[in-house]
Amino acid sequence: MNLFDYTGNDDPFDTKLVTAKKKWSQYAVEFATALPTAYPSLGAARGDYFQPNGGKTVPLVILLHGIGDQSAIPCIFLARALANRGIASFVLYLPVHTRRMTPDMKRRFPWLSDAEWREHYRISVVNARQVIDWAEKQPGIDKRQIGLIGISFGGIISAITMGIDKRIKSGVLIVMGGNAAKMTQLSRRKSTREHYEMTEERYRESQETYARYLAEVARQGLEKVKPPQEAFLSDALTYASLLQDRRIYMINARWDDAVPREATLEFWEACGRPEISWFPTAHASLWVYYPVIRRRISRFLQKALAEGNSLPKGK
């Protein structure tokens, strides 16, 4: 079962030049989501594309922000830094960004219904894959060198997208983890624990059910196993084992108040113990180390995208 399948979409990406610098040019991009949705505002996708100047064929990195519009700010800074180093960057504004939500959703966010959250995950993954579809048609982008950077919610979306789309060569996953029930049950944020309150018995049962599902997925394959709960399809841990052949770099906060260390380590183990860095901060304050994080991400991606450009073609 694949919640994130979609048919090809020939609708154009509308690109408009925003600014031209010495080393790169920035374009505002709009396109339609390639699947029907009950929430039309979520179907209008937007992004900022940073194209290195010079006419050379370059790698592409897609950046996915987290919850809260301020989470897009480090994406913009990272995109500019990568463009300065000859890597094209596409900052995709996800449905959790206020520019894509209805007034009613903005009022209730983040306490949306299960159906609304399912659409947010579904549309986010499909939009990221559509950017790859578009990139493959651009003569200046090397489709063998495509990576993702995801922050928090965007990190979860990145893990899911990488798990189902083999065109993505590498990923940087920032302040994220897997096992959604564990993340809410062990969260240091009181509002999160109270909203998703679960008795210890029910939590234990849910963890046992999820563990059995993951074991069946490992044995039979994702497409052949029906999840006991549809929410399992929107959990990064479900796709972690599919990332073991990919280059991944994880960046996490030692005192993360949103993503418990246990959830990060469970995902890290499941995807093959990739390179990981821990910074002495909480979830949102990670970016006080932006200069260090920027350098490490740049070094990782320049190496990861240059090595073994032999990803399978197609979705």
C-alpha positions in Angstrom: 0.0 0.0 0.0 1.4 3.4 -1.1 -0.3 6.5 0.2 2.0 8.6 -1.9 1.4 7.4 -5.4 0.3 9.8 -8.1 -0.1 10.0 -11.8 2.1 12.0 -14.0 1.3 15.7 -14.2 2.2 17.8 -17.2 1.0 21.1 -15.7 3.9 23.6 -16.0 6.0 25.0 -13.2 5.5 28.7 -13.3 8.9 30.3 -12.6 9.6 34.0 -12.1 12.9 35.6 -11.6 13.1 37.3 -8.1 16.8 38.3 -7.9 20.0 37.8 -9.8 23.3 37.7 -7.9 26.8 37.2 -9.1 26.9 33.4 -8.4 23.2 32.5 -8.5 19.7 33.6 -9.5 16.6 33.1 -7.4 13.2 32.2 -8.9 9.7 32.1 -7.3 8.0 28.8 -8.4 4.4 27.8 -8.4 2.8 24.5 -9.5 -0.3 22.4 -8.9 -0.3 19.3 -6.7 -0.6 16.2 -8.9 -3.5 14.6 -7.0 -7.0 15.7 -6.0 -7.5 17.0 -2.5 -10.5 18.0 -0.4 -8.4 21.1 0.7 -7.9 23.2 -2.4 -5.5 25.7 -0.8 -3.1 22.8 0.0 -3.0 21.9 -3.7 -1.3 25.1 -4.7 2.4 24.4 -4.2 5.1 27.1 -4.0 8.8 27.2 -3.7 12.0 29.3 -4.2 14.6 27.9 -6.6 18.2 29.0 -6.4 20.1 28.3 -9.7 23.9 28.7 -9.8 25.0 30.8 -12.7 27.6 29.7 -15.3 25.6 27.2 -17.4 27.1 24.1 -15.9 25.2 20.9 -15.1 24.9 20.9 -11.3 23.4 18.8 -8.4 20.0 19.7 -6.9 19.1 19.7 -3.2 15.4 20.1 -2.1 14.9 21.7 1.3 11.9 20.9 3.4 11.1 23.1 6.4 9.3 22.1 9.7 6.2 23.3 11.4 6.1 27.1 11.9 7.0 29.5 9.1 10.2 30.5 10.9 11.5 27.0 10.1 11.8 28.0 6.5 14.4 30.7 7.4 17.3 28.3 7.8 16.2 26.6 4.6 16.6 29.9 2.7 20.0 30.5 4.2 21.2 27.0 3.5 19.9 27.2 -0.1 21.9 30.4 -0.7 25.0 28.8 0.8 24.7 25.8 -1.4 24.1 27.9 -4.5 27.3 29.8 -3.7 29.0 26.4 -3.9 27.5 25.4 -7.2 24.6 23.3 -5.9 21.1 24.2 -7.1 18.6 24.4 -4.3 14.8 24.3 -4.2 13.0 25.4 -1.0 9.6 23.8 -1.1 6.9 25.5 1.1 5.0 22.6 2.6 1.3 22.5 3.5 2.3 23.3 7.1 3.3 26.7 6.0 0.7 29.4 6.6 0.8 30.6 3.0 -0.8 27.3 2.0 -3.3 26.8 4.9 -7.0 27.9 5.0 -7.9 30.5 7.6 -9.7 27.8 9.6 -6.6 25.6 9.5 -4.4 28.5 10.7 -6.7 29.0 13.6 -6.7 25.4 14.7 -3.1 24.5 13.8 -1.4 22.2 14.9 -4.4 20.5 16.4 -5.8 19.3 13.1 -8.0 16.2 12.5 -6.3 12.9 11.5 -7.7 13.3 8.0 -6.2 16.7 7.6 -2.8 15.6 8.9 -2.9 12.6 6.5 -3.4 15.1 3.6 -0.5 17.3 4.9 1.8 14.3 4.8 0.5 13.0 1.5 0.7 16.3 -0.3 4.1 17.1 1.1 5.7 13.9 -0.2 4.0 14.2 -3.6 5.1 17.8 -4.0 8.7 16.8 -3.2 8.5 14.1 -5.8 7.0 16.5 -8.3 10.0 18.8 -7.9 12.2 15.9 -8.8 10.0 15.3 -11.9 10.5 18.9 -12.9 14.3 18.8 -12.2 14.7 15.8 -14.4 13.6 17.9 -17.3 15.9 20.8 -16.6 19.1 20.7 -18.8 21.2 22.4 -16.1 20.5 19.8 -13.3 22.2 16.4 -13.0 19.4 14.1 -12.2 21.9 11.5 -10.9 22.8 14.0 -8.1 19.6 14.8 -6.1 19.5 15.2 -2.4 17.1 16.3 0.4 17.5 18.4 3.5 14.6 18.1 5.9 14.0 19.9 9.2 11.7 18.4 11.9 8.4 17.7 10.1 10.4 18.2 6.8 12.9 15.6 8.0 10.1 13.1 8.4 8.8 14.0 5.0 12.3 13.6 3.6 12.7 10.1 5.1 9.4 9.0 3.6 10.2 10.5 0.2 13.6 8.9 0.1 12.1 5.5 1.1 9.7 5.4 -1.8 11.7 7.3 -4.4 15.0 5.8 -5.4 16.0 8.9 -7.5 17.1 10.6 -4.3 20.8 10.0 -3.6 21.4 11.4 -0.2 19.7 13.2 2.6 20.3 15.5 5.6 17.7 14.9 8.3 17.6 17.5 11.1 16.0 17.3 14.5 13.7 14.4 13.6 13.1 10.8 14.6 10.7 7.9 14.0 7.9 6.2 15.8 5.2 8.9 16.1 3.5 7.3 19.1 6.9 7.3 21.0 7.5 10.9 20.0 4.2 12.1 21.5 4.3 9.7 24.5 7.8 10.7 25.6 7.7 14.4 24.5 9.0 16.9 26.9 6.2 19.3 25.7 3.3 19.1 28.1 0.8 20.3 25.4 1.8 17.5 23.1 1.5 14.8 25.8 -1.9 16.0 26.9 -3.3 16.3 23.3 -2.2 12.8 22.4 -2.7 11.4 25.9 -2.5 7.6 26.0 -2.5 5.2 28.9 0.6 3.1 29.4 -1.3 -0.1 28.6 -2.6 1.4 25.3 0.8 2.8 24.5 2.4 -0.6 25.0 -0.2 -2.3 22.8 0.3 0.3 20.1 4.1 -0.3 20.2 3.6 -4.1 19.9 1.2 -3.6 17.0 3.7 -1.3 15.2 6.6 -3.7 15.8 4.7 -6.6 14.3 3.8 -4.4 11.3 7.4 -3.4 10.8 8.5 -7.0 11.0 6.0 -8.0 8.3 7.1 -5.1 6.1 10.7 -6.3 6.4 9.6 -9.8 5.5 7.2 -9.1 2.7 7.8 -5.6 1.5 5.9 -2.3 2.1 3.5 -2.7 -0.8 2.3 -6.2 0.3 1.4 -5.4 3.9 -1.8 -3.6 5.0 -1.1 -1.4 8.0 -3.3 -1.9 11.0 -3.4 1.8 11.3 -3.1 4.1 8.3 -1.0 6.5 10.4 1.9 4.0 10.1 2.3 5.0 6.5 3.1 8.6 7.6 5.7 7.5 10.1 9.4 7.9 9.2 10.3 4.7 11.0 8.2 2.7 8.5 10.6 3.7 5.7 13.9 3.6 7.7 15.0 0.2 6.5 14.7 1.3 2.9 17.3 4.0 3.5 20.2 1.7 4.4 21.7 2.0 0.9 21.5 5.8 0.9 24.0 8.4 2.2 22.4 10.1 5.2 23.6 12.6 7.7 21.5 13.2 10.8 21.7 16.4 13.0 20.0 16.4 16.3 19.6 18.4 19.5 20.9 16.8 22.7 18.0 18.3 24.8 15.3 18.2 22.1 12.0 19.1 23.7 9.9 18.0 20.7 11.7 14.8 19.5 12.7 12.5 22.3 16.2 11.0 22.0 14.7 7.5 22.1 12.7 8.2 18.8 15.8 9.6 17.1 18.0 6.6 18.1 15.3 4.1 17.0 15.2 5.7 13.5 19.0 5.9 13.4 19.4 2.2 14.2 16.7 1.2 11.7 18.4 3.1 8.8 21.8 1.6 9.4 23.4 3.9 11.9 24.4 6.7 9.5 26.6 9.6 10.5 25.0 11.7 13.2 25.9 14.9 15.1 24.4 16.0 18.4 24.4 19.7 19.4 23.9 21.0 23.0 20.6 22.7 22.3 16.8 22.2 22.4 14.7 21.7 19.3 14.3 25.3 18.0 17.6 26.7 19.4 19.7 24.3 17.2 20.3 27.2 14.8 22.5 29.1 17.2 25.1 26.7 15.7 24.1 27.6 12.1 27.7 28.4 10.9 28.9 25.0 12.0 25.8 23.2 10.7 26.1 25.0 7.3 29.8 23.9 6.9 29.1 20.3 7.9 26.1 20.0 5.6 28.0 21.5 2.6 30.9 19.1 3.1 28.6 16.1 3.4 26.5 16.9 0.4 29.4 17.8 -1.9 30.9 14.4 -1.1 27.7 12.4 -1.1 26.4 13.8 -4.3 29.7 13.3 -6.1 30.1 9.7 -5.2 28.5 6.9 -7.2 26.1 8.7 -9.5 24.3 5.5 -10.5 20.8 5.7 -8.9 18.1 3.7 -10.6 16.1 5.7 -13.0 12.4 6.3 -12.6 10.3 6.5 -9.5 
